[in-house]
């Protein structure tokens, strides 16, 4: 799953949004839970404080006393973290405290914020290093002129443990929820983009020649794209067919006048007639050359043409052996089964035929013909095949190999030919994004490697 892919972008963006929203939700829920616990804790402390006030009396000496004890036993356990005290504001004797405080007294922090009723809520730490939550308020007790500070404190560490437990459970739940959301997004994206993958596979079938139309039905969002692609494919086929027709018409239109000129010139025995015949033959050669080039270009631009390689090679090997029977040329053939050329059969015959013909002209007696998939990974989703033609002739020096591939170049005038064979192979292979490479053969002569696109 690459970030540069459409599915990768959708999943990554959804995952980022989900993580941010879940994190914010977790912080909000944790904050709300903590605030709710604090309010509940404060209400419990306030209830204890009200209970103390309800049972608080002042004796004849002005000393406060509690008429009845509190029901919560934690206020009687030493340093339990649950305390209460009644202390005169002006100081001095006459204070009262829970048994859990022992001899210590809790001090109200300076500047503690108070509500409209004069009550203050704050945090403290006792001598056992326990965090406390406390509520304090001043009262004038009945039967006494003095004001007393009444304070109730509870163990806030218990509340903190509850908050940590809730936070841990919340984080685990949100992590599982986030993983579920990412998994659901992955399934949703894979399911939603499946029609595009199907379209890609069917377009590959068209390119490989297994079909000539984009088949199947697609969602309404991409069905117009499929329809336009089918129209584009059909238009391409029509353009190629028109080009072939026009090339054929042009060939007939030019060959007839040239034949008339040649015939008329042949009937005359003057220098001008010889020159006309000579130039007419040049024109005929040029017309045939460029018409062949146009036909090859039109075929190479076609979509879906696929040719089985082995039958073509076998037919060419038999033909060239018969043609060169007087030289006793033996052509060996090795071809990977199922190998297919992604192009026109006529072009494959022309390319391999030129290479075989050239090898038979120079071979002493052996020509090796082979075809196999090109080594290495596929390039941009395309695969290639390599057709090799090797002979046991004199070979070709490295400095002359590039020259041999140029149009009209003949390195030995004693051999028949126009010098166009190898250049036509190079030109036709280039139209299919292929290539031709010359090297030294293991038989001792020249080895020509023809690389062409293959079909699955």
C-alpha positions, 0 to 999 in steps of 0.5 A: 500500500503506497502513499502515492496510490489512490487507495493508500491516500484514502486509507492514510487520510482516513487513519489520520482523521480517525486517530485525531478524532479518537484522541480528542474524544479520549481526552474529552471523555477522560476530562469529563470523567475526572470532573464528574468524580471530583464533583461526586467526591466533593459532594461526599465531603460536603455531606460529611461536613454537614454531618459534623455541623449537625452534631457539633456543640460547644460546652460551657468552656467554649470548647467544641465537641461532637455529640455523636460520632461519624458512621465512616470508620475510616475517620477513626483509623490513624493516617487513613487519609480521611480526616476532619477537624474543627479549629478556632480561626483566631487560634488557641485552645479549643480545637477538635479533630478526628482520631485519624489525624492523631496530633497533626492539623491540616492548614488551609492554603493561603488564597484558597478560592471560595464559592458564594457560600464561603466554602473552599475546595483545595488539595493537600498532602498529609504526613504520610505523603497521601494526596488529599481533597479537602473542603473547608468553611467557617462557621459561628457555632451556637453558644459561642462567639468564636468562629470555627474553621470546619475542614473535611479531607478525603484520600484523593489517591483513591480517586486518582486510581479510579481515574487511571483505571478508567483512562487505561480502559478507555485508551484500550477501547479507543485503540481497538476502535481505531484499529477496527475503523482502519480495518473497515476503511481498508475493506471499504476502499478495497471494495470501492476501488475494485471496479478500477482494478477490474478495468485495469485487468480488462485493459491489459487483456486488450493490450495483450490481444485477448479481447478487443473491447472493454467488457463488463458493467461498471458503477455509474461513476466510471461507466462513462469512462469505460464507454469512452475507452471503447469508443477510443479503441474503436476509433483507433481500429478505424484509423489504422484500417483507413491508413492501410486502405489509403496506403494500398490505394496510393500504391496502386495509384503510383505503380500504374503511372510508373509502369506506363513510364517504364514501358514507354521508355523501354520502347525507345532506344535513346539516352533520354529513355534510359534515363527515364527508365533508371529514374522510374526504377528509383522512384518505384523503389522509393515508393515501395520503401515508404509505402512499406514503412507506412504500412508497418507504422500503421500496424504497429499502432494497432491495439490487440494484435498478438502473434504466436512466435514458434509457428512463424520461426518454424515456417521461416526456418524451413523456407530459408533452408530450402532457399539455401539448399545449395549451400547446405545451410542447417538452421537449428531452432529453440523456442520457449513454448507459448511465447507470443509477440504483441504485434502483427504476424507480417512484421514479425515475419519481415524482421526475423526473415531479414535476420535469417536471410542475412545469416544464411548469406554469410554462414558457412553451414550453421545458423542458430535461431532461438526465442525466449522471454527477455531476462529481468523484471517487466518494465512499466507492466510490459514484458519482452521477448528476445529472438536470437539469430547466430551464424558460423560465418566470418562475423563482423568487427565491433566498429562496423556493427553500428554502420551495418544497421544504417539504411542502405549500408552494405559492407560487402558488395559481393553479396546480393542485396540492397543493404536495407534488410537490417535497417528495416529490422531496426526501424520496425522493431523501434515502432514496437519499442523494441531494439536490435543488438549485434554481437559475436556469436558462440558459433564464431560469426555474428549474433543478432538479438531482436528484442520485442514486446511479448504478450502474456 
